[in-house]
Amino acid sequence: MNLIGLDIGTTTIGGVLYSLKERKTLRTEVRENRFLRENPEEYLQDPAAIEGQVRAILDELIEDSVDEIGGISLSAQMHGILYVDREGRPVTSYYTWQNQRGLAPAGETTLEKEVSHALGYPVFSGYGIVTHTSLEREGLIPREAAKFCNIGDYVMMRLAGNREPVTDITLGASMGIVSLQTGTLPENREIFPRIVSSTEQLGTYRGIPLIQPIGDNQASFLGSVKNRENSLLLNYGTAGQISFAGKEYASYPHFETRPLGNEGYLFAAFSLCGGKSYSLMADFFAAAVRLFSHGESRNPFAVMDGMDLDFSEKEIDCLPLFLGERDGEGEFAWFRNITDRN
Protein backbone atom coordinates (compact mmCIF):
# COMPACT_ATOMS: atom_id res chain seq x y z
CA MET A 1 0.00 0.00 0.00
CA ASN A 2 1.11 3.57 -0.74
CA LEU A 3 0.40 6.93 0.84
CA ILE A 4 0.45 10.43 -0.64
CA GLY A 5 1.69 13.42 1.31
CA LEU A 6 1.33 17.01 0.10
CA ASP A 7 2.81 20.27 1.35
CA ILE A 8 1.61 23.79 0.62
CA GLY A 9 4.66 25.89 1.36
CA THR A 10 5.12 29.60 0.89
CA THR A 11 7.63 29.19 -1.95
CA THR A 12 6.79 25.75 -3.32
CA ILE A 13 3.99 23.18 -3.37
CA GLY A 14 5.13 19.58 -3.18
CA GLY A 15 3.85 16.03 -3.19
CA VAL A 16 5.35 12.63 -2.42
CA LEU A 17 4.25 9.09 -3.20
CA TYR A 18 5.44 6.79 -0.43
CA SER A 19 5.49 2.99 -0.26
CA LEU A 20 4.57 1.53 3.13
CA LYS A 21 5.70 -1.91 2.00
CA GLU A 22 9.15 -0.79 0.80
CA ARG A 23 9.37 2.09 3.30
CA LYS A 24 10.72 4.47 0.68
CA THR A 25 9.72 7.40 -1.50
CA LEU A 26 8.61 6.36 -4.97
CA ARG A 27 8.17 9.79 -6.56
CA THR A 28 8.16 13.48 -5.69
CA GLU A 29 6.63 16.45 -7.51
CA VAL A 30 7.36 20.13 -6.75
CA ARG A 31 5.75 23.25 -8.25
CA GLU A 32 6.37 26.95 -7.64
CA ASN A 33 4.00 28.90 -5.41
CA ARG A 34 3.88 32.61 -6.19
CA PHE A 35 2.73 35.81 -4.55
CA LEU A 36 0.16 38.02 -6.24
CA ARG A 37 1.50 41.29 -7.61
CA GLU A 38 -1.42 43.25 -6.21
CA ASN A 39 -0.69 44.78 -2.80
CA PRO A 40 2.80 43.23 -2.48
CA GLU A 41 3.11 44.47 1.11
CA GLU A 42 0.17 42.22 2.02
CA TYR A 43 1.96 39.00 0.92
CA LEU A 44 -1.10 37.59 -0.86
CA GLN A 45 -1.42 34.32 -2.75
CA ASP A 46 -4.14 32.92 -5.02
CA PRO A 47 -6.10 30.07 -3.32
CA ALA A 48 -7.65 28.87 -6.58
CA ALA A 49 -4.22 28.65 -8.24
CA ILE A 50 -2.84 26.77 -5.22
CA GLU A 51 -5.77 24.35 -5.37
CA GLY A 52 -5.10 23.80 -9.07
CA GLN A 53 -1.42 23.05 -8.44
CA VAL A 54 -2.29 20.60 -5.66
CA ARG A 55 -4.80 18.79 -7.88
CA ALA A 56 -2.27 18.54 -10.71
CA ILE A 57 0.39 17.09 -8.41
CA LEU A 58 -2.10 14.74 -6.76
CA ASP A 59 -3.43 13.40 -10.05
CA GLU A 60 0.10 12.71 -11.33
CA LEU A 61 1.03 10.80 -8.17
CA ILE A 62 -2.19 8.78 -8.24
CA GLU A 63 -1.67 7.84 -11.88
CA ASP A 64 1.92 6.85 -11.12
CA SER A 65 1.00 4.52 -8.26
CA VAL A 66 0.88 0.81 -9.09
CA ASP A 67 -0.32 -0.23 -5.63
CA GLU A 68 -3.47 0.87 -3.83
CA ILE A 69 -3.26 4.28 -2.13
CA GLY A 70 -4.44 4.10 1.46
CA GLY A 71 -4.72 7.80 2.25
CA ILE A 72 -3.88 11.40 1.37
CA SER A 73 -3.03 14.24 3.71
CA LEU A 74 -1.09 17.47 3.63
CA SER A 75 0.88 19.94 5.68
CA ALA A 76 0.37 23.64 5.18
CA GLN A 77 2.10 26.94 5.79
CA MET A 78 0.66 28.15 9.06
CA HIS A 79 -1.06 31.25 10.46
CA GLY A 80 -2.55 32.68 7.24
CA ILE A 81 -6.23 32.85 6.25
CA LEU A 82 -8.62 33.26 3.35
CA TYR A 83 -12.39 33.75 3.37
CA VAL A 84 -14.93 31.44 1.74
CA ASP A 85 -18.66 31.77 1.09
CA ARG A 86 -21.40 29.31 2.15
CA GLU A 87 -20.61 27.12 -0.85
CA GLY A 88 -16.93 26.90 0.12
CA ARG A 89 -15.78 29.14 -2.73
CA PRO A 90 -12.93 31.61 -2.06
CA VAL A 91 -14.00 35.24 -1.87
CA THR A 92 -10.58 36.71 -1.01
CA SER A 93 -6.93 36.08 -1.67
CA TYR A 94 -4.91 34.08 0.85
CA TYR A 95 -3.33 36.37 3.48
CA THR A 96 -0.09 34.54 4.32
CA TRP A 97 1.84 34.43 7.59
CA GLN A 98 4.07 37.23 6.33
CA ASN A 99 1.22 39.76 6.36
CA GLN A 100 2.20 42.90 8.29
CA ARG A 101 -1.22 44.26 9.32
CA GLY A 102 -0.61 43.35 12.96
CA LEU A 103 2.25 45.84 13.21
CA ALA A 104 -0.08 48.79 12.52
CA PRO A 105 -0.43 51.29 15.39
CA ALA A 106 -3.45 50.85 17.67
CA GLY A 107 -3.49 53.75 20.10
CA GLU A 108 -0.28 53.59 22.10
CA THR A 109 0.43 50.00 21.09
CA THR A 110 0.21 47.80 17.99
CA LEU A 111 -2.72 45.77 16.73
CA GLU A 112 -1.03 42.44 17.49
CA LYS A 113 -0.50 43.47 21.12
CA GLU A 114 -4.04 44.81 21.44
CA VAL A 115 -5.52 41.54 20.13
CA SER A 116 -3.19 39.51 22.37
CA HIS A 117 -4.35 41.46 25.42
CA ALA A 118 -8.01 40.95 24.50
CA LEU A 119 -7.53 37.20 23.99
CA GLY A 120 -5.35 36.59 27.02
CA TYR A 121 -2.67 34.77 25.02
CA PRO A 122 -0.01 35.98 22.56
CA VAL A 123 -0.72 36.31 18.85
CA PHE A 124 1.40 38.04 16.24
CA SER A 125 1.21 39.82 12.92
CA GLY A 126 0.33 37.29 10.22
CA TYR A 127 -1.83 35.22 12.58
CA GLY A 128 -5.29 34.85 11.05
CA ILE A 129 -7.16 36.39 13.96
CA VAL A 130 -4.95 39.50 13.83
CA THR A 131 -5.36 39.83 10.06
CA HIS A 132 -9.12 39.27 10.44
CA THR A 133 -9.40 41.98 13.13
CA SER A 134 -7.60 44.47 10.88
CA LEU A 135 -9.72 43.66 7.83
CA GLU A 136 -12.90 43.76 9.91
CA ARG A 137 -12.11 47.22 11.26
CA GLU A 138 -11.37 48.55 7.79
CA GLY A 139 -14.55 47.04 6.33
CA LEU A 140 -12.56 44.92 3.87
CA ILE A 141 -14.22 41.55 4.52
CA PRO A 142 -16.59 40.68 1.65
CA ARG A 143 -20.27 40.56 2.57
CA GLU A 144 -20.55 37.00 1.25
CA ALA A 145 -17.74 35.69 3.51
CA ALA A 146 -19.11 32.91 5.74
CA LYS A 147 -15.91 31.45 7.23
CA PHE A 148 -12.19 31.98 7.23
CA CYS A 149 -9.70 29.13 7.24
CA ASN A 150 -6.09 28.19 6.57
CA ILE A 151 -4.98 27.34 3.03
CA GLY A 152 -4.56 23.67 3.94
CA ASP A 153 -8.10 23.53 5.33
CA TYR A 154 -9.42 25.17 2.17
CA VAL A 155 -7.66 22.84 -0.25
CA MET A 156 -8.69 19.70 1.62
CA MET A 157 -12.30 20.93 1.81
CA ARG A 158 -12.31 21.41 -1.96
CA LEU A 159 -10.71 18.04 -2.66
CA ALA A 160 -13.33 16.34 -0.47
CA GLY A 161 -16.19 18.21 -2.17
CA ASN A 162 -17.31 19.77 1.12
CA ARG A 163 -18.77 23.25 1.53
CA GLU A 164 -17.64 24.21 5.02
CA PRO A 165 -13.98 24.27 6.08
CA VAL A 166 -12.80 22.72 9.34
CA THR A 167 -9.41 22.93 11.01
CA ASP A 168 -7.40 21.02 13.60
CA ILE A 169 -5.64 22.19 16.75
CA THR A 170 -2.27 22.71 15.02
CA LEU A 171 -3.63 25.03 12.33
CA GLY A 172 -6.33 26.51 14.59
CA ALA A 173 -3.75 27.56 17.18
CA SER A 174 -1.53 28.93 14.41
CA MET A 175 -4.37 31.22 13.33
CA GLY A 176 -4.79 32.30 16.95
CA ILE A 177 -8.39 31.09 17.28
CA VAL A 178 -7.89 28.68 20.18
CA SER A 179 -6.25 28.95 23.59
CA LEU A 180 -3.74 26.16 24.17
CA GLN A 181 -4.14 26.31 27.94
CA THR A 182 -7.94 26.12 28.01
CA GLY A 183 -8.69 24.59 24.60
CA THR A 184 -11.45 27.15 24.09
CA LEU A 185 -12.26 29.51 21.24
CA PRO A 186 -13.02 33.21 21.70
CA GLU A 187 -16.76 33.84 22.05
CA ASN A 188 -19.14 35.03 19.34
CA ARG A 189 -16.92 34.07 16.43
CA GLU A 190 -19.21 32.37 13.94
CA ILE A 191 -16.72 33.04 11.19
CA PHE A 192 -14.14 30.67 12.74
CA PRO A 193 -13.84 27.15 11.30
CA ARG A 194 -14.90 24.24 13.52
CA ILE A 195 -11.99 22.34 15.13
CA VAL A 196 -11.79 18.59 14.48
CA SER A 197 -9.28 15.85 15.29
CA SER A 198 -5.92 15.89 13.51
CA THR A 199 -6.76 12.37 12.28
CA GLU A 200 -10.29 13.20 11.05
CA GLN A 201 -11.30 11.70 7.69
CA LEU A 202 -12.87 14.56 5.72
CA GLY A 203 -14.05 12.62 2.68
CA THR A 204 -12.45 11.00 -0.34
CA TYR A 205 -10.71 12.04 -3.56
CA ARG A 206 -11.02 9.56 -6.42
CA GLY A 207 -12.05 7.04 -3.78
CA ILE A 208 -8.99 7.66 -1.57
CA PRO A 209 -9.50 8.80 2.08
CA LEU A 210 -8.56 12.40 2.82
CA ILE A 211 -7.15 13.08 6.31
CA GLN A 212 -7.25 16.47 8.06
CA PRO A 213 -4.18 18.67 7.32
CA ILE A 214 -1.74 19.74 10.04
CA GLY A 215 0.73 22.61 10.39
CA ASP A 216 4.00 22.35 8.50
CA ASN A 217 6.07 22.95 11.64
CA GLN A 218 4.46 19.96 13.36
CA ALA A 219 4.64 17.83 10.21
CA SER A 220 8.36 18.52 9.75
CA PHE A 221 9.04 17.56 13.36
CA LEU A 222 6.96 14.37 13.35
CA GLY A 223 8.42 13.32 10.00
CA SER A 224 12.07 14.07 10.77
CA VAL A 225 12.76 13.31 14.42
CA LYS A 226 13.11 9.75 15.70
CA ASN A 227 13.73 10.54 19.38
CA ARG A 228 11.17 13.23 20.16
CA GLU A 229 12.12 13.73 23.80
CA ASN A 230 15.83 14.39 23.15
CA SER A 231 16.02 16.09 19.76
CA LEU A 232 16.20 19.58 18.31
CA LEU A 233 14.95 20.08 14.75
CA LEU A 234 16.48 22.87 12.67
CA ASN A 235 14.42 23.59 9.56
CA TYR A 236 15.03 26.16 6.85
CA GLY A 237 12.38 26.99 4.31
CA THR A 238 11.12 30.48 3.50
CA ALA A 239 11.52 31.12 7.22
CA GLY A 240 13.78 29.34 9.71
CA GLN A 241 12.79 27.38 12.80
CA ILE A 242 14.33 25.50 15.68
CA SER A 243 11.91 23.19 17.49
CA PHE A 244 11.80 20.72 20.35
CA ALA A 245 8.95 18.74 21.90
CA GLY A 246 7.55 18.23 25.40
CA LYS A 247 4.61 16.36 26.90
CA GLU A 248 3.46 19.18 29.19
CA TYR A 249 2.44 22.76 28.43
CA ALA A 250 5.25 25.21 29.23
CA SER A 251 6.52 28.64 28.27
CA TYR A 252 10.11 29.50 27.36
CA PRO A 253 11.62 32.92 26.50
CA HIS A 254 11.74 33.58 22.72
CA PHE A 255 9.92 30.30 21.95
CA GLU A 256 6.29 29.87 20.93
CA THR A 257 4.31 27.02 22.46
CA ARG A 258 2.38 25.05 19.87
CA PRO A 259 0.23 21.91 19.94
CA LEU A 260 1.73 18.73 18.53
CA GLY A 261 -1.61 17.10 17.74
CA ASN A 262 -2.10 14.26 20.23
CA GLU A 263 1.66 14.12 20.94
CA GLY A 264 1.97 16.98 23.48
CA TYR A 265 3.52 20.33 22.61
CA LEU A 266 6.11 21.81 20.29
CA PHE A 267 8.31 24.74 21.29
CA ALA A 268 9.57 26.74 18.32
CA ALA A 269 11.78 29.79 17.80
CA PHE A 270 12.01 31.60 14.48
CA SER A 271 13.86 33.67 12.02
CA LEU A 272 11.10 35.12 9.82
CA CYS A 273 13.59 35.36 6.96
CA GLY A 274 15.29 32.02 6.36
CA GLY A 275 15.59 31.03 2.71
CA LYS A 276 13.68 34.23 1.97
CA SER A 277 16.98 36.06 2.51
CA TYR A 278 18.48 34.26 -0.49
CA SER A 279 15.53 35.16 -2.71
CA LEU A 280 15.77 38.80 -1.60
CA MET A 281 19.40 38.81 -2.71
CA ALA A 282 18.42 37.26 -6.05
CA ASP A 283 15.75 39.94 -6.54
CA PHE A 284 18.31 42.64 -5.77
CA PHE A 285 20.79 41.29 -8.33
CA ALA A 286 18.06 40.96 -10.98
CA ALA A 287 16.83 44.52 -10.32
CA ALA A 288 20.39 45.88 -10.58
CA VAL A 289 20.89 44.19 -13.95
CA ARG A 290 17.62 45.64 -15.27
CA LEU A 291 18.49 49.09 -13.95
CA PHE A 292 21.96 49.29 -15.52
CA SER A 293 21.52 47.25 -18.70
CA HIS A 294 17.82 47.65 -19.57
CA GLY A 295 17.69 43.90 -20.10
CA GLU A 296 16.75 40.72 -18.32
CA SER A 297 19.33 38.88 -16.25
CA ARG A 298 20.04 35.19 -16.35
CA ASN A 299 18.54 33.03 -13.62
CA PRO A 300 20.07 34.83 -10.61
CA PHE A 301 19.84 31.73 -8.39
CA ALA A 302 21.97 29.72 -10.82
CA VAL A 303 24.60 32.47 -10.83
CA MET A 304 24.50 32.88 -7.04
CA ASP A 305 24.89 29.14 -6.48
CA GLY A 306 28.24 29.35 -8.26
CA MET A 307 29.48 32.38 -6.32
CA ASP A 308 31.61 32.45 -3.20
CA LEU A 309 28.98 33.75 -0.76
CA ASP A 310 30.45 32.18 2.37
CA PHE A 311 30.69 34.96 4.96
CA SER A 312 31.55 32.65 7.84
CA GLU A 313 35.28 33.43 7.82
CA LYS A 314 35.23 36.94 6.38
CA GLU A 315 34.94 40.36 7.91
CA ILE A 316 31.43 41.22 6.69
CA ASP A 317 28.65 40.51 9.17
CA CYS A 318 24.98 40.21 8.23
CA LEU A 319 21.95 39.97 10.49
CA PRO A 320 19.22 38.84 8.04
CA LEU A 321 16.16 40.11 9.94
CA PHE A 322 14.65 41.55 6.75
CA LEU A 323 11.14 41.01 8.15
CA GLY A 324 11.99 42.06 11.69
CA GLU A 325 11.22 39.83 14.65
CA ARG A 326 8.05 37.99 15.63
CA ASP A 327 6.94 40.42 18.34
CA GLY A 328 7.43 43.48 16.15
CA GLU A 329 10.16 44.83 18.42
CA GLY A 330 13.93 44.65 18.25
CA GLU A 331 16.16 44.93 15.23
CA PHE A 332 15.79 44.72 11.48
CA ALA A 333 18.50 43.57 9.10
CA TRP A 334 21.95 45.07 8.81
CA PHE A 335 25.32 44.57 7.12
CA ARG A 336 28.45 45.86 8.80
CA ASN A 337 32.23 45.87 8.53
CA ILE A 338 32.02 46.67 4.80
CA THR A 339 35.26 48.23 3.54
CA ASP A 340 36.82 49.14 0.21
CA ARG A 341 38.60 45.77 0.26
CA ASN A 342 35.73 43.34 0.82
C-alpha positions, 0 to 999 in steps of 0.5 A: 500500500502507498500513501500520498503526502502534500505540502503547501509551502510559501515558496513551493507546493510539493507532493510525495508518493510513499510505499509503506511496504518498501518504506521508501519514497517512490516519486516526488513532484514540486511546483512553484508557489507565487505571490500576487503582484497586487498589494505586495506588502500584504503578501497575498497568494491565489487560493484557486491557483494553489488548489489547481497546483495541488490537484495537478500534483495529486493526479500525477502521483495517483496515476503513477501509483501501481499499488493501492493508495491508502490515504492522502493528507497534507501539511500547510504553511501556518497562520494565514487565512482566506475567506470562503462563502457558504458554498466553500468558494474563495471570496478573497486572496490568501493572506499569508503568515508574512502579512504585516497588518498586525504591526499597525499602530493601535493607540499607544500599542500595535494591533497584534498586542491589542488583540493579544491582550483581549484574547489573554494569550499571545498572537502576532502579525500574520496570525489569522485572527490578527489579520481578520481583526484588521480587515474587519475594522477597515470594512474589507471583509466581503459581505458574502464571507461565511468562514475563514480558514487556513490554506490547507483547510481550504484545499482539503475541503475542496478536494473532499467536495465539502462546503464548510472548512474545518481545522485542527488544533495545530492550524487553529492555534496557528491562526490564533483562534484557540487557547492552548491552555484552556482549549477554548475559542473566543466567544461570538466568532461564527466566522471561525472554522470548527476544530476537528481531530488531527486524524479526522477523515474529511471525505475522499478524492477519487475514492482515496481517504482524505485526512485532516491537514496539520501545520507544517512545523508539526509535520516537519518535526513528526516526519524528521525526528526519531527521538522526540524527547531528546532532539532539536529540529532545525528547519530552513524553508522560506523562514527558519525554525528550531523546534523541540517537543515536550509532553506538558504545556510550558513557556520558554523565552523567545519560543512559541508554544504550539500543539503537537496534535495528540503528541503533546507540545512543540516549542519553536523559535524563528527567524522570519527570513530564512531562505527568503533572505536568499531570494531577496538577494536574487531579486536585488541582483536581478533589479540591478541588472535591469536598472543598468543594462535595460535587459533581463538577467540570467537566472540569478539563483543559478549564478549565485549558487556558483558564487563564493557567498560564504561569509563565515570566515570573512569580515562582513557581518549580516543579520538577516532580519529583513522582516523584523522579529516575531513580536514586532520589536527589536532589530531589522537587518543590517550589514556591517564591517564593509570596507573598500577591500571586501 
